[in-house]
Amino acid sequence: MQPLIDGLIFIVDDDASVREALAWLLRSRRLASEHFPSAEAFEARLAEVLPVDQPHCLLLDVRMPGTSGLVLFDRLAEHGLLEAMPVIFLTGHADVPTAVDAVKRGAFDFCEKPSSDNALVDRIEHALAASLLALEARRGRQLLVTRVAELTEREREVMQRVIEGLPNKLIAEQLAISVRTVEVHRARVFEKMEVKSAVELANRLRELSPSR
């Protein structure tokens, strides 16, 4: 069966039999995976293995010797990696309340051991879909930053006043330029930002807000 999304699944679990079983399950569904015996091993190779454009998620054991899954989760959150790399906790029955709390703090989901293969793969596919959306949003923001950087200083001055809703005449007065010049700059801003209205421009720029 062809997967819905071509993604990469990281498996971090200190139990070799669990890692092997999960890797086999994913291979049977034509899903690629990489597995690690500890949080330390995963962190050591994170910069090397983390995809830039490919959807990915993390299957993470809660309890492990050394750095626990929860500590690793918090570190990933601190580095802003959870949006593009959803975390599904693998947990025993006793750890369910802990996993539920982690979900409240940003984990994507949790799955009790042992679990239904179909249920786990379903959760993984949903996590990969969320990763895909996050990566697309990131690319959109990066493109937007590039387009803003390509504007001239005057174009940025005009753009700021356009999104504030000021008419061309008032913009011309504030910048001590002609209305015709404002119209030219406004048209160039719309062209470079690939928008057709001031409302669309304001909505696009809102994507760069730190609150997002």
VENQUI-V259288 format. One record per residue. N is the residue number from 1. RES is the residue in one small letter. PSI is psi in radians with two decimals (NA if undefined). NEAR is the number of other C-alpha atoms within 8 Angstrom. D_LAST is the distance of its C-alpha to the last C-alpha in whole Angstrom. Layout:
BEGIN
N&RES&PSI&NEAR&D_LAST, N&RES&PSI&NEAR&D_LAST
END
This chain:
BEGIN
1&m&2.20&4&37, 2&q&2.28&5&34, 3&p&2.67&9&30, 4&l&-0.59&5&28, 5&i&2.35&8&26, 6&d&1.69&8&27, 7&g&-3.14&10&25, 8&l&2.29&12&26, 9&i&2.18&12&26, 10&f&2.38&12&27, 11&i&2.11&13&29, 12&v&1.88&15&29, 13&d&2.39&14&32, 14&d&-0.19&11&36, 15&d&1.96&7&38, 16&a&-0.64&8&39, 17&s&-0.61&6&40, 18&v&-0.78&8&37, 19&r&-0.78&14&35, 20&e&-0.70&8&38, 21&a&-0.72&8&38, 22&l&-0.73&9&34, 23&a&-0.72&11&35, 24&w&-0.76&8&38, 25&l&-0.80&9&36, 26&l&-0.69&12&33, 27&r&-0.66&10&36, 28&s&-0.39&7&38, 29&r&0.22&9&35, 30&r&0.69&9&34, 31&l&2.28&12&31, 32&a&2.56&9&31, 33&s&2.75&11&30, 34&e&2.38&9&31, 35&h&2.67&10&32, 36&f&2.48&13&32, 37&p&-0.12&11&35, 38&s&2.83&13&32, 39&a&-0.65&14&29, 40&e&-0.74&8&31, 41&a&-0.68&9&32, 42&f&-0.82&11&28, 43&e&-0.65&8&27, 44&a&-0.51&7&29, 45&r&0.12&8&29, 46&l&-0.85&8&25, 47&a&-0.52&7&25, 48&e&-0.68&5&27, 49&v&-0.26&6&27, 50&l&2.09&6&23, 51&p&2.59&7&22, 52&v&-0.72&4&20, 53&d&-0.18&5&20, 54&q&2.30&10&22, 55&p&2.48&16&20, 56&h&2.76&16&21, 57&c&3.00&16&21, 58&l&2.17&12&23, 59&l&2.01&12&26, 60&l&2.14&12&26, 61&d&2.47&13&29, 62&v&-0.91&12&29, 63&r&2.12&8&32, 64&m&2.64&12&33, 65&p&2.62&7&36, 66&g&-2.29&7&34, 67&t&2.15&10&30, 68&s&2.90&12&29, 69&g&-0.61&12&27, 70&l&-0.69&9&25, 71&v&-0.76&8&25, 72&l&-0.74&10&24, 73&f&-0.80&10&21, 74&d&-0.65&8&20, 75&r&-0.72&8&20, 76&l&-0.69&10&18, 77&a&-0.73&10&15, 78&e&-0.56&7&16, 79&h&0.12&6&16, 80&g&0.55&7&12, 81&l&-0.15&9&15, 82&l&-0.53&11&14, 83&e&-0.80&9&12, 84&a&-0.28&13&14, 85&m&1.40&11&17, 86&p&2.47&15&17, 87&v&2.20&14&20, 88&i&2.02&14&23, 89&f&2.41&13&25, 90&l&2.12&12&29, 91&t&2.57&15&31, 92&g&2.94&9&34, 93&h&-0.68&7&35, 94&a&-0.37&6&35, 95&d&0.06&9&32, 96&v&-0.84&10&30, 97&p&-0.66&7&29, 98&t&-0.75&7&27, 99&a&-0.69&12&26, 100&v&-0.74&9&25, 101&d&-0.67&8&23, 102&a&-0.65&10&21, 103&v&-0.69&11&20, 104&k&-0.44&7&19, 105&r&0.12&6&17, 106&g&-0.11&8&15, 107&a&2.63&14&18, 108&f&-0.75&9&18, 109&d&3.11&9&22, 110&f&2.73&12&25, 111&c&2.19&10&29, 112&e&2.54&10&32, 113&k&2.41&8&35, 114&p&2.77&5&37, 115&s&2.86&8&35, 116&s&2.29&6&36, 117&d&-0.78&7&35, 118&n&-0.72&6&34, 119&a&-0.73&8&31, 120&l&-0.80&10&30, 121&v&-0.64&9&30, 122&d&-0.76&8&28, 123&r&-0.69&9&25, 124&i&-0.76&10&25, 125&e&-0.64&11&25, 126&h&-0.66&8&22, 127&a&-0.71&13&20, 128&l&-0.64&14&21, 129&a&-0.71&10&20, 130&a&-0.68&11&16, 131&s&-0.73&15&16, 132&l&-0.79&12&17, 133&l&-0.72&8&14, 134&a&-0.72&10&12, 135&l&-0.69&12&14, 136&e&-0.70&8&15, 137&a&-0.69&8&11, 138&r&-0.78&8&11, 139&r&-0.67&8&14, 140&g&-0.73&8&13, 141&r&-0.71&10&11, 142&q&-0.70&8&14, 143&l&-0.68&8&16, 144&l&-0.74&12&14, 145&v&-0.73&9&14, 146&t&-0.77&8&18, 147&r&-0.71&10&19, 148&v&-0.71&9&18, 149&a&-0.45&7&20, 150&e&-0.15&7&23, 151&l&2.56&10&23, 152&t&2.89&7&26, 153&e&-0.74&6&25, 154&r&-0.70&7&27, 155&e&-0.65&12&25, 156&r&-0.63&11&22, 157&e&-0.77&8&24, 158&v&-0.76&12&24, 159&m&-0.77&10&21, 160&q&-0.71&8&20, 161&r&-0.52&10&22, 162&v&-0.78&11&22, 163&i&-0.29&11&19, 164&e&-0.13&6&20, 165&g&0.24&7&23, 166&l&2.46&9&26, 167&p&2.78&7&29, 168&n&-0.68&9&30, 169&k&-0.76&7&33, 170&l&-0.63&8&31, 171&i&-0.75&13&29, 172&a&-0.74&13&32, 173&e&-0.77&9&34, 174&q&-0.62&6&31, 175&l&-0.01&6&31, 176&a&0.79&6&35, 177&i&2.99&8&35, 178&s&2.77&8&36, 179&v&-0.67&10&35, 180&r&-0.70&6&36, 181&t&-0.68&9&34, 182&v&-0.77&13&31, 183&e&-0.70&9&31, 184&v&-0.81&8&32, 185&h&-0.71&11&28, 186&r&-0.77&12&26, 187&a&-0.68&8&28, 188&r&-0.68&9&27, 189&v&-0.82&12&23, 190&f&-0.70&12&23, 191&e&-0.83&9&25, 192&k&-0.61&9&23, 193&m&-0.09&10&20, 194&e&0.90&6&21, 195&v&2.90&9&21, 196&k&-0.07&8&23, 197&s&2.86&7&22, 198&a&-0.62&10&21, 199&v&-0.78&7&18, 200&e&-0.68&9&17, 201&l&-0.80&13&17, 202&a&-0.70&9&14, 203&n&-0.69&8&12, 204&r&-0.77&9&12, 205&l&-0.43&9&11, 206&r&-0.40&7&8, 207&e&-0.35&8&7, 208&l&0.03&10&7, 209&s&2.38&7&6, 210&p&-0.36&4&5, 211&s&-0.26&3&4, 212&r&NA&5&0
END
